[in-house]
Amino acid sequence: MSLYLVSVWLHLLAAIAWIGGMLFMSLVLIPVMRQRGDSQLAASLIGPVGRRFRSMSWLLLAVLVLTGLVNASYRGVALSSYVDPQFWAGRFGSLLAVKLLVFVAMLGLSVAHDFFIGPRARTVAAGESNPSEAEVYRRWATRLGRLNLALGLIIVAIAVALARP
Ligand code: HEM
């Protein structure tokens, strides 16, 4: 099997694991936790699950960038193409540009969600001194998580068009 096929395989696996994980969190784990109405159980489970998924998803995003660059090189994108305006004006270049822009927006949201809003929601909830403030952070963490999932789905849609000239 060529390096190209291995790279596309890894790229797809990383996308599946990352988006599948987000879908599981937002469609299965969090709704089930809410239905149970047990805030202590939710806090004891969602925190560790979120932290473990966070480490996994940053590793997956790194795999996506590395294998994405290898895939692009096998599709004839030389390093010099990245500074060539003509490349970005073509069909492949413009689709890749949109994909990378959405990807960068998603990275920004992930940083906000994983390192600021999410941990803050957990700290405030653990203190229990201000439940309404904890609720505000929790809602924002949920919104950012959903938005990230939506951006991930948009990236996959662009990727499908990118791979089919
Ligand atoms: C720096 C970031 C990225 C680059 C440079 C990149 C580049 C590429 C390239 C060149 C292909 C075509 C592969 C082929 O030759 O068939 C591809 C396919 C694909 N990419 Fe990415 N990618 C990046 C990030 C992502 C991310 C974050 C996701 C997921 C959310 C993703 C999902 C996919 C999928 C699902 C395909 C397969 C599409 C298909 O065969 O229909 N990529 N990517």
Residues whose N, C-alpha, C, O or C-beta is under 5 A from the ligand:
A	BS01	HEM	A15 L64 V65 G68 L69 N71 A72 G152 I155 V156 A159 V160 A163
